[in-house]
Amino acid sequence: MYLTLRELLTHPFFATSGIEKVKPFLQNYKSPLYLYSREVITKQYNSFKEQIPNQFKIFYAQKSNPNEVLLQHILHLGAGCDTASLGEMNAALKVGFKSEEIMLTGPGKSEDELAFAIEKGILSINVESFQELEMIEQISARLQKRQNILVRINPPFDACEKTRIIGGSGVSKFGIDLEQVSDFIKRARRLKHVCLNGIHIFNSSQILEGEKILQNTIEVIKTAMRFQKIHHLQVKRIDLGGGLGIPYSTEESPLNLQALGSGLRNYLEGSEAKQFLRGVDLVFELGRFLSGLSGIYLTKVLYTKTSRGTNIVITDGGINHLLRPVLIEHKHPMVNLTAILEGRTEVDRYLVAGPLCTSLDEFDDEAKLLKVLPGDILAIVNAGAYGFTESMPYFLSQTKVREEFLPLD
Ligand SMILES: Cc1ncc(COP(=O)(O)O)c(C=O)c1O
């Protein structure tokens, strides 16, 4: 995916930060690094707040990027924190989130993780199996607590995810099949140390079509309404998970938040939803939407060569730092920053590969780049979400990636 200079300068990372702020990181380059812009996160957060009705609260899906500087920045913006492990809960508490601003979700929570969450009194544990429900009851009883929970549902609908992140065939390790939820509610009601407050459905990621997010949101709310009617479930919270996408290539358009916001507003003002949703918190656990555009990965060209007519570029960083393009077969745009700054104009195609001893270690097999020379620094953009955190840093005992931040104005 080729970015022209004009496209690069209008990309949210460079448009917000200006290329000048990035230059010192190229001049002082020592090893591959992730460079983050907190201002991009602020912009994304504010755009959601401006366009989406107030009733929707933001919880940051820490799994998209657990860097503690970013986490603290997001805390100061006013979000809650969605966690998926003991490590993530600890990090959230360490940077200053209060227990009642933290939720825990995930299909395989251990007894220790549940005990920690219950002891701390976190806002909600989002339960994904009957056995987990029983374990929460036992631990809460032992600790003489009553824990707030949501039931995570595996629904028969989704927002048509095209990547392989969460969507699937209907069979899922996530949540409890919709058909079993009535039994879950009946069981939860008989337990003394849990309080079932509503439902959680996260069924699609990287969605750029606002209409699909709108329809999916309506389906989720209707599902909660149905359980309220059938079982008199007292719904206090509906968690819609994440899923708001970012454009990874120039062919994709950003999500139209304004249209999504007005669709949601119209729905919320309709009589049925209005009455049902009075006093109900609606939650989006935003991951990629907040952090994705905020990071670039910088790596230096060690060598260039040709192999049977193909231009090969070997960089000093590889999938040990950024696995995502290979893991889910989703390419990220790449630019030769050195060539841009030097004003080179010749363009060619390259297979860009890292230093690891596996042919999987390729960022792109036909990257269109300004002429590449040894010593150039390439930037892989849109690397703020599921970048380093989803990689394989121990392979080949390579240099650990650094994480740095553009200064705040
Ligand atoms: C439970 C849960 N919530 C939120 C998210 C964030 O998703 P996204 O990055 O698509 O917003 C994830 C991602 O896997 C998740 O598992």
The ligand as an SDF file (V2000), in Angstrom:
LIG
                    3D

 16 16  0  0  0  0  0  0  0  0999 V2000
  -14.0850   -8.1400   25.1960 C   0  0  0  0  0  0  0  0  0  0  0  0
  -13.4630   -7.1970   24.2260 C   0  0  0  0  0  0  0  0  0  0  0  0
  -13.8500   -5.9070   24.2450 N   0  0  0  0  0  0  0  0  0  0  0  0
  -13.3000   -5.0100   23.3980 C   0  0  0  0  0  0  0  0  0  0  0  0
  -12.3320   -5.3680   22.4760 C   0  0  0  0  0  0  0  0  0  0  0  0
  -11.7730   -4.3120   21.5690 C   0  0  0  0  0  0  0  0  0  0  0  0
  -12.1020   -4.5090   20.2550 O   0  0  0  0  0  0  0  0  0  0  0  0
  -11.7560   -3.4340   19.1490 P   0  0  0  0  0  0  0  0  0  0  0  0
  -10.2950   -3.2420   19.1460 O   0  0  0  0  0  0  0  0  0  0  0  0
  -12.3130   -4.0270   17.9190 O   0  0  0  0  0  0  0  0  0  0  0  0
  -12.4650   -2.1670   19.5310 O   0  0  0  0  0  0  0  0  0  0  0  0
  -11.9220   -6.7000   22.4090 C   0  0  0  0  0  0  0  0  0  0  0  0
  -10.9380   -7.1240   21.4110 C   0  0  0  0  0  0  0  0  0  0  0  0
  -10.6280   -8.2560   21.1800 O   0  0  0  0  0  0  0  0  0  0  0  0
  -12.4990   -7.6450   23.3160 C   0  0  0  0  0  0  0  0  0  0  0  0
  -12.1240   -8.9190   23.3080 O   0  0  0  0  0  0  0  0  0  0  0  0
  1  2  1  0
  2  3  1  0
  2 15  2  0
  3  4  2  0
  4  5  1  0
  5  6  1  0
  5 12  2  0
  6  7  1  0
  7  8  1  0
  8  9  2  0
  8 10  1  0
  8 11  1  0
 12 13  1  0
 12 15  1  0
 13 14  2  0
 15 16  1  0
M  END
$$$$
